[in-house]
Amino acid sequence: MESPNQASSVLRPPEELYDRQRQLDPFDWYARMRRESPVRYDESRKMWDVFRYEDVDRVLSDYDAFSSDMRDAEAVSFDDDQAMRRTMINAEPPEHDRLRRFVDERFRPGTIRELQPRLEAFAAEFLDAVEDADRIDLVGDFAYPFPVTVIAELLGIPADRRDQFKSWSDALVASPTEETTAAMEKNERQRQRARREMAEYFGDLLDERADGDGDDLITLAATSDDLERDEKVGFCILLLIAGNITTTNLITNAVWCFDEHDVTDAVRTGEIDRKQAIEEVLRYRSPAQSIRRVATRDVELGGETIEAGELVTAWIGSANRDPDVFDAPEEFRPERSPNRHIAFGKGIHYCLGAPLARVEADIALDALLDRFDTIEPTDEPKSPLSTQLLHGLEALPCRVERAE
């Protein structure tokens, strides 16, 4: 097993992103890197960074050259927890296809549309709780509890444990807060503890439902002969984390963007198509900013040679601002068309939950804008999430006024 310092280097941000203000707005840095060092090696992280759309697209699409299976890559530690080694996001065909096929049907657009009345009821429930308030925290009061309750319902776990779910989710995606050995070791200990606790929690639930006949995803996994034990646990952990954290950021970033660019009322009235506006939020403030891969062989990319076994960070947030692909990419254009963003990835690892995230965001924004005539972020300083992987806010205090 690698030391915590080695393992933490995988989630460690580039030196340029330790600054909190830069985390809120990394886009000038992305633009400079696209111009000056579109494919660069970061010696401190022992990792390549890729910034241009064309190159990011290649890294995400070409799984023969850039694999998501980093289980044997240097600096990646899974300690003694096998569950996190056995998920679709760190597997390639044919293993990937088997793991994804197991649950793919549950996340297809047609299946998700059938859930819409239930999702609308959840959204209304959380807004009912704050309908008399004149100020809310969009994240804590709505953008987090709504999607985590949805995924908890699909998994068949009690949503009232959502504070624990958030603690686990945050720990697994967090980056070290400082570029020090102590901060990196603390970060890795927290990740390991979260993995162990989640594996134990879902392991117990899988045992309880091994002979069940329910329709929830945990029972589906527990009664399946197609998955091994570790794969079942990894499946549950992955769905809980992926099923809430990016959607929280999408909802939050949408309200942030709409206010920042003064289009909230136009989206509310339908003057601006809400679904199109959501796609522009996905491009402009991508909830997931980066994805990691490992080179399976020596690869030429952007004039550089990435050697077999070297780690690569593909910067989605930068690719989605590339002027070679998007007209006026630094402008937020809510009716942008076409919009070739890659916020949900590309290729065989395209996000399984993309249809659910889009529907959840649409329902959430419709409910918010219908419930409140005013939803206006305050002037309080914004605090970014402490992770290079995601782009969002820890909180978004908003002044609200109830619709007549």
N, C-alpha and C positions, 0 to 999 in steps of 0.2 A: 504493500500500500504506500502511495506517495505521502509526503508530508502535507499538512494543511496548507503550507505556503505554496507548494507546487500545485495542489488541487485548486486553490483559490485563483490561480492565474487564469483559469478558463473564464471565470466570471469577472475578472478584474477589468475595469474600464481602461481605455487609453488614458495616458497622462492628461490629454487635453480635456477630458470629460470629468475630471475630479472637481472642477469648479462648478458650483451649484447653478450659477447663472447660465453657464454653457450647457448644462444638462437641460435647462428649460428651453434653450434656443441653440441647438447644436448646428443649425443649418448654414451659418456662415462658415463654420469649420468644414462642414461637408463640401461646400462649394470650393473652398480653397484646396481641399484634398483632391477633388475631381480634376481641378486644373493642374495642380503641381505634383501630386503623388497618388494617382488613381489606383495603383496597386503598390502597396508599400509593406515592408517588413518591420514590425515593431519588436525590437530586440528585447525590451523590458518584459514584454508579455510572451515572447517566443511565438509570435503569431503574425500572419498576414492580414491586412485590412484591404477590402475591395470596395470602391465607392461609386463607380459609374454603372449606369443601368445595364448596359450590354454585358459587362463583366459579372455583375451581381446575378443577372438572369442566367448566365452560363453556370455559375457556381451552384445555383439552386436547381437548375434543370438537369445538369449532366451528372447523374448519380454514379455513373461509371468512373468518372474522374474525381468527383468531390462527394464523398460519402458522409451521410449523417451518422454512420456507425463509428462513433469515437470511443467505443468501449475499451480499446487497446491503445488509444492515443496517449502520448506522453502528457503528463500534467492533468489527466482526468482521473478523478478518484471517486469510486462508488463504495468505498470501504467494504463492509461485509453485507451490504444491502443489495441482493441480487435483483430485487423487483424493478429498480430503476434502470437496470441493464436490459430489461426485456419489454420494451415498448415500441410502438410503430415509428416513433420519431427518431429512434436511434437504430433502426434496422433498414436493410435494403432487400429488394426482391431476391428470392421468393418469400423470405421470412416476413418482410414488410407487408406484402400482399395478403398473406394469411392473417396477420394481426389486424390489418385494416378491414379486410372483408368481414371479419367477425362482427363489426359494429357499424359498418358503412351504411346499411339500410336505415338505421335509426337517425341518421343525420342528413338524409337527402332532402332537398327542398320540399317535395310533396309531403313527406312525413312531418317536417317542421311546421308546415302550414296547418296541419291538423291540430297542433298544439296552441295555435294563436289565441283562442278564447281563454285558455288557462293562463297564458302569459299576460294577457290583458288584465286578468283578474289580479295577478300578482302585482303588476305595476300600479293598479288602482289602490291596492291594499297599502302599499308603502306611501303613496301620495295622500291617502286618507289620514295617515298618521301625522302628517305635517300640514294639513290643509288650513289650519288656523294660524300658522306661523307667518311671521313677516321676514324671516331669515332662516335659511337652511344650509347645511353642508351638503352639496350635491353628491359628493362621493359617499360620505358616511350614511346619509339618509336615504339615498336612492340608487346611485350608479353602482355601488358595490352590493348592497343586499338584494337588489332585484335579480341580477344574473346568477348570483351564487345560490339563491333560492330556486331558480329554474334548474340549474344543474343538480342541486341536491334532490329535487323532485324526480328528475330523470334517473339518477343513481339509486334513489330509494333510501336516502339518509336524512336525518332530522335537520332541517334548516336552522333550528334554534342554536346549533353549534357553529354558526357562521363566523363568530369571532375567532374560534379555534381554526377554522378553515383559512381565514385570512392570515392568521399568524403563520401557518404552515406555508401558504402560497408565497407570502412575502419573503420568508426565509429561503425558499428554494430558488428564487430569482434575484435575490439581493446581490449587489456588488459590494466589495469592501468600501467603507466610507473614507478611508485614508490609505495612502500608499505606504503602509508600514507593515512589518511582519506581524505585529500584534493584531492589527485590524484584519489582516488576511486570515490569520489563525482563528480569530473570533468568528469571522464570516463562515469559515468552513465548518467549525463546530456547530454553529446554528443550523447549517444546511444538513449536516449529518443527523443531528437530533430530530429535525423535522421529518427527514426521510424515515428514520426508525419509528417515530410515533405514528406516521401515516401508514406505514407497512403493518404495524401492529393493529391499528384501528380497522383497516380494511380486511386484514387477515381474519380477525374475529368475526366481522360481518359475513365474509365469504363462508366461513365455517357454519355460521348460524343458518345460512340460506342454501346450503348444499343440497337439501332435499325439497327446496321451495318450489312454488309454481307461480310466483309473482311475475309481473311484466317489467319490473325495474331492471336497470342495467347491472346492478350487483347480482341479482338473482340470475340474470342471463349469463353472467360470467361464472357464477358459482356452480351452475348446473351444466356447464359446457364441457364436452370431452375434447374440444379443439384447442384449448389453452392449457398450458402447464400452470402449476400453482403460482410461480413467480410472475408469470405473464398476466395472470388474473389480478394480482395485487398491483402490478405496474399499470395495468389498464385503468383501474379505479383511481389511482393517484393521478395519472395523466389527465383523465377526464375532469376531475375536480379542479385541478390547477388551470388547465387550458380552458375549461368551460366557464371560468368567471373572470379571470384577471384581465384578459385583453378586451373583453366586452365592457368591463368597468371603464377602461381607458377610452374606448371608443365613444361611449356616452358622454363622459366627462370632456373629452377633447372636442366633441361636437358642440356642446354648450359654450365652451371656451372660444372656439372658432366663430360660431354664429355671433356671439357678443363682440368679439374683437373686430369683426368685419361688418358689423351692423346689419346683419341679414336675418335676425331672429324673427322679426315680424313678417318678413317676406316668406320665410319658411312656414310660419304659423298659418298664414292666409292661403298658402298654396301657390303664391306668385312664383316661388322657387320650389321646384320639386324636391320633396324631402329625401327620397331615395337617392337622387342624384347628388344632393348635398352630402349625404352620408358617404358616398363614394369619394367625394372630394376631401372629406375629413380623413378618410383612410389614406389618401395620398399625402395630404398636406401635413398632417400630424399622425403618422402611422403608429398605431398602438404598439406594434412590435417593431423595434428599430434595427435589430440585427439578428442574424442566424449564423450559427457556426457549422463548419464542415471540416473534414480532413481529406487531404489529397491522397488518392490511392496510388498515384504514379506521378512522375515528373510531368508538370503541365506548364505550358507557356500561356501567360495571361497578362495582357496589358504591357507587353514588352519585358515582363519579368518571368523567371523560372521558379515555380513553386515545386518543391521537391516532395516526393512520396513521404507520407507520414507527417507533414507539416499541417498545422491548424490554420484555418481561414475564417475570418469574420466577414460575412457579406452584409454590408450596410444598406438595408432596405430603405431606411429613412433618407439616405442620400440618393439612392437610385430613383426614388419617387420625386426628387427635385432636379433631375438631370435635364438641362435645357436641350440636349440632343433628342429628347423624347417628348417633353412637355413644353408647350408654348407658355412663356411667362411663368415658369414653375414656382417662383417665389410669391406669386399672387394666389390668393384663395378665390377660386372661381367656382361657386357651388353648382353651376350648371355646365361644368366642363364636359365636353364630349368631342372625341372619344377620351376615355380616361383609362390608360393602360397601366394603372398602378399595380404593384406586386405586394401590397400590404399583407396578403394572406399566403405569400410564398409562391412557388411555381413547381410545376412538374408533379412527380408522384407524391411529393410531400406537401402538396397544396393543402391548406388547413382543412381538416375534416369538419370542424365546427363553423366554417365560414357562413353557410346558410343560416345556422342558428344565430350567430352574432349579428348578421344583417337584420334578421327579423326582430331580435331583441332590441337593437338600436332603434329601429323604426317604431316599434311599439312604445319604447321608453320616451322617445322624443315627441311622439304624437300625444302621449298622455301628459307629459310635462307642459307642452305648449297649449294644450287644451285646458289644463287645470289652472295655469297661471297666466295672467295678462302680462306680467312682468317676471322675468327670471334673469337677474342681472348680477354677474360676479362683482364682488366688492373690490375695493382698491387695496385690500390686504396683500402683502407679498405672497407670491405663489411658491410652494415648496414642491420640487420635483421628486418623483420616485427615485429611490436609491438603487438604480439598476441601469446598466447599459443596454439591457435587452429590450426594455419597454420605455414608452414615452407617455407620461401621464402625470397626475398630480396626487399628492397625498390627501389633499382636501381642496374643495372649491366652495368657499362661503359665498352665498348668493342672497341678494335681496329679492323677495318675491311678493307679488300681489295677486290675490285670488281673482280668478275670472268671475265676472258677474254671472 
